Amino acid sequence: MIRLSVITGVLLISMSALLKAQQGAPSWAEESAARKEARMSWWTHDRFGMFIHWGIYALPGRHEWVKRNEHISDEAYAKYFEHFDPDLYNPVEWAAKARAAGMKYVVVTTKHHDGFCLWDSKVTDYKVTNTPYGKDLIAMLVKAFRDEGIRVGFYYSLIDWHHPDFTVDRIHPAWTGDMEKVASLNAPRNMERYRKYMREQLTELLTSYGQIDELFLDFSYPGANGKGNEDWGAEELLKLIRKLQPQIIVDNRLDLDDKDWGWDFVTPEQFMPQEWPTVRGKRVPWETCQTFSGSWGYYRDEYSWKSVHQLIVMLIETVSKGGNLLLNVGPTARGVFDERAVERLDGIADWMKFHSRSIYGCTQAPEEFKVPQNSLLTYNPETKRLYIHVLEWPFKSLHLPGYRGKIKYAQLLNDGSELRYTTNTTPGGSTTENSGAEDVILSLPVRKPGGEVPVIEIFLE
């Protein structure tokens, strides 16, 4: 069994996985590195997306895993289905917030682990069109976001705690550890029927809403009393996905980590890798999914919310390591964004209005550019511009080690005002104590400019 582990932010894979990965891809999965790079080029350019976790778990407002966390039975959980009526739902407002914040794509939960579907699926009654609300939420969302020029992605849970054929496992709400009881519960269940159900639902999602740009499948947990690629019929599922949407970008949660063709990007969740993640020694596309607070779905009494400053630094740090940030919003049961989320989206929007140039099209800076003190670097290889994100504003000058002969022009990004610089001397003319002959000293205004995180734009020689 292949296990993918995260050690100091670097993705490592076992030797058996390496040997398997060297085997050829099936004909339907064959793709050159150049073709894959082109297919993913919009994604690696845009860098910033909105995740939306929404479903009937917004009614209890106690985490999207509330059914499992509190071991709620299907009968007790039914009250949320019967009362789901997001009368204030206006995806046009959601899309406008995402666009203003600089988010270029959206990924929405079409079905989460509780099995509730936000679209009018033809293969289940457990769907939004059978609630008091009665309308397809996904259709409206897709139109609203596309009208704002935002690409659309779908999240689909491989897990389904409502489906009668999904076998009880170690994360199922009905799990007690009593193996006799588990065996009894699983006796009438048939995972092949469930696999057919998944294929039918993904066919609906990938044929009913036009081009879908990203598919976030969630998630595998192989091992004792868990589920992995064989339980999902992962290869057959991925083959279907590639057939229906050849251009789509797919995450790495199908438990096909040992196959280079089994995923497009890796997905560190709720943590920041220490460096650009690698698989088998090679840097790979990656997207970290993060929340404003400690849960994905709406959680009324959750108070561990990140500040606007933390979120902006998170975005910058992600891009500085060659990655994408998928930042989550959990709408309320009435269908609006939590006021705490709105406040943070507005704060990000204020910063992105003037600094998005340091995010879009950017990646990790070449190694020749050392990171100045209390800063993060991003780099645009197309324009040959380096961006210094200054986390702690220094007094009057910023030391750039080894930058001599590399700078054509420097300016503050927020207003485009010039920053003068000298080599190995302070603005007053004296030699700095710790600077070398190859160093540059930028002259800075005393007062911190440019909002939460000032950015210096360097036009390189």
Buried (B, 14 or more C-beta within 10 A) or exposed (E): EBBBEBEEBBBBBBEEBBEBBEEEEEEBBEBEEEEBEEBBEBBBBBBBBBBBBBBBBBBBBBBBBBBBEEEBEBEEBBEBBEEBBBEEBEBBBBBBBBBBBBBBBBBBBBBBBBBBBBBBBEBBEBBBBBBEBEEBBBBBBBBBBBEBEBBBBBBBBBBBBBBEBBBBBEBBBBBEEEEEEBEEBBEEBEBEEBBBBBBBBBBBBBEBBEEBBBBBBBBBBBEEBEBBBEBBBBBEBBBBBBEBBEEBBBBBBBBBBBBBBBBBBBBBBEEBBEEBBBBBEEBBBBBBBBBBBEBBBBBEEBEEBBEBBBBBBBBBBBBBBBBBBBBBBBBBBEBBBBEEBBBBBEBBBBBBEBBBBBBBBBBBBEEEBBBBEEBBBBBBEEEEBBBBBBBEBBEEBBBBBBBBEBBEEBBBBBEEEEBEBBBBBBBEEEEBEEBEEBBBBBBBEEEBBBBBBBBBBBEBE
